[in-house]
Amino acid sequence: YYGMQTFDQALLAHVQKGLVSMEDALRAATHPHDFKLLVASDGQRSTSVEQVMEPQPTAA
């Protein structure tokens, strides 16, 4: 979206660079619960086509 990012995305980048602690980030996040999900997904917000198209392992 034209290179824009949300506040929480920018905050995540600072956490990943070690500039902001996770504790401070959670206090400052727009939506702390959503921020935790963003951190858990390593910043990925949705499923990509590549992930959908990856072959799934079959049970033996």
ZISUL-V141878 format. One record per pair of residues at least 6 apart in sequence whose C-alpha atoms are under 7 Angstrom apart, sorted by the first residue. I is the first residue (numbers start at 0). J is the second residue. Records with the same first field share a line. If there is no record, write none. Layout:
I = J ; J
//
This chain:
7 = 28 ; 29 ; 34
10 = 24
11 = 38
13 = 19
14 = 20 ; 21
25 = 31
28 = 34
37 = 43 ; 44
//
